[in-house]
Amino acid sequence: MLSASEAHAFAEHWVAAWNAHDLERILAHYGDEVELVSPVVVQLLGVVDGTVRGKSALRGYFARGLEAFPQLRFTLERVAWGVRSLVLVYVNQRGTRTAEFMELAPAGTVTRVVANYDG
């Protein structure tokens, strides 16, 4: 089970990587077989089911997102944790609130993400 301090440390490193627009630091949080589901995948990539599979595909998606949103900035609001998962709630530079559910491998890398948006 994750501890509160482990969950918060992960969240702070994850947000810092995104705010630095450092693709390699961002990707370091994800496993090779990661699956990400998000409405933004539909918007940016036109993938009907909103799913990106595999770290290589995730690299392309994240690179496209960083390019599309050069002012991207996240402010962490909340962190919830479970046995092998966590939920990060943050607000982006446009004021949109996001909650990302992340399942973790035993090594601590993200294996599955489901992103949900408010507003």
Secondary structure, 3 states (H helix, E strand, C coil): CCCHHHHHHHHHHHHHHHHCCCHHHHHCCEEEEEEEECHHHHHHHCCCCCEEECHHHHHHHHHHHHHHCCCCCEEEEEEEECCCEEEEEEEECCCCEEEEEEEECCCCCEEEEEEEEEC
